[in-house]
Amino acid sequence: MIQGTLDCFSDRILIQDDLVCWTGSDINEKISEIINVLNKLTMQGDRVAICFCNSAVQAVSILGVLVSGRIPVILNYSDVVDKSQYWLKGSKANVFIFGEDLVSFANTQTLILNREAVIVPSFSQGKNVTESVSNGIFSKSLVPSSGLAQIVFHPPQGTAFILYTSGSTGEPKEVLVPEIGVIETSKYLMEYFSLNAETMAPIVLSACHSMALNTQFFPTFFAGGRSYFSNLRLIINKVSRFFLQQSPTFVALIGEVVRTCWEEKNRRCLPPCESVEHVQLAGGLISPRHLEMTRELFPKAQIHKGYGLTVAIRVTMTSSLDPLFMTNSVGKVLPFLKAEIRDEEGNVLPAGQMGELYVKGPSVMVGYRRLSEISPRLSPRDTFLATGDLAEFDSFGNLYIFGRTDSLFKVNGQRVSGFEIEKAALSSDECIRFAKCLAVDDKNRGRSRMVLFLEIDKKFWRDGGVQLSSEIETQLWMHLKALRIYPKEVVFLRHMPLTSNGKLNIKKLHEISHLREMEAMTNRTPINLTLFQISEVL
């Protein structure tokens, strides 16, 4: 399908950034160099690690490895810079493809491809490669291992590429994304968003991000549209201007980027981007405020949200035309997937009952969990992915997500949803950028207590402390009180702790909840909350 797309759109620009502008023909030429080297160094199905700061080059390299019949292991640039030796081994790759700026990390011979890529040969079929690469010419010599994998780790058949997600633990986990899932999801989204050769998709998320790859780049690419890559780290305060310059039609954003873009628009008095036809939002809790900001940024666009995981690509989609859009509903399950709500013993629950969401189908990662491991009464063929998310269906088949299964607490015998507490906090005032409610162990009392962590806009931090008006504190209390059961401890943070791939670090939040040096704030209003503040996350 990739080769067919490149041939069909040989004269059209498919991948672009501030430095390059590549047609299907240009991409064919570049990936042929990668394929030639991989054919010499590896076998079909071998793992090829890819890491670039430049996302456009990363995308082309991914296409090249896929066409060669090898499995791309797509790495985060900042992760590799931070822990180069860990990823040289941890990726279990037979060959590493990366940019010139990372050459110093590898003690082996290299091949520079048009100054845009470097291939580091390692091992093939568990044996030392006897042909090394120098200036594009193969010669007999021993290639040092440079810490790369000495044992071949073949992914299961049907794997398209490998991404890494660390969830809330900070520990990287492999996600084997299935080829059929990428194709089926792309086909569905091409039709859903009416993508075609005129589509212009600016991609601000990293090319190692599931949303950037699976729900924006590949659908745009297969439709013959243009993907304009940019480095979010470099344009974080220029996102709104970036969109205006590119006249995009198809945008994918996470909540944090929506807010940054909206703040820039207002700070610089920029006009709205009226060329956008479709905006898809993802990446955690999408609040009503996020929707308001998105409408101000892209007034003519239809706004969409959905549910999906790195391990399950895209499960649902829904648009702002749906009357349930402002609720916890994430729409109906895509036609090629099956989803069920199950209790702790693996029993399927009817509509209206809350439990853990299980998903089955072509877009679910290769090697998913078997229900037979949970309940011996189920057939081994009854294979689903246990998402770990709390959900329920209504009688019309709409799926509702209520956070993670571990965000459902029991307080005095009553079930309390941390997800609803977070939504209430975010709705209380726009100065609250992020919210997370946790049940933390209280060793002194021998039981758990609820703690609400709030990231407060940086403009409210002065002289190392947070300064909120009594009105903001009262609004927060009123929104929480409406839930009847709410956390009595609130911790204000300047920054939420994140894992290396940008996800919330739950482990770090638990550590913060036990810090003795948390400073209790003086309440300016008679509200039943104990407020703490931490200016920096250690």
Secondary structure, 3 states (H helix, E strand, C coil): CHHHHHHHCCCCEEEECCCCEEEHHHHHHHHHHHHHHHHHHCCCCCEEEEECCCHHHHHHHHHHHHHHCCEEEECCHHHHHHCHHHHHHHCCCCEEEECHHHHHHCCCCCEEECCCEEEEECEECCEECCEEEECCEEEECCCCCCCCCCCCCCCCCCEEEEEEECCCCCCCEEEEEEHHHHHHHHHHHHHHCCCCCCCEEEECCCCCCHHHHHHHHHHHHHCCCEEEECCHHHHCCCHHHHHHHHCCCEEEEEHHHHHHHHHHHHHCCCCCCCCCCEEEEECCCCCHHHHHHHHHHCCCCEEEEEECCCCCCCCEEEECCCCCCCCCEEEEECCCCEEEEECCCCCECCCCCCEEEEEECCCCCCCCCEHHHCCCCCCCCCECEEEEEEEEECCCCEEEEEEEHHHEEEECCEEEEHHHHHHHHHHHCCCEEEEEEEEEEECCCCEEEEEEEEEECHHHEECCEECCCHHHHHHHHHHHHCCCCCCCEEEEECCCCECCCCCECHHHHHHHHCCCCCEECCCCCCCCCEEEEECCCC
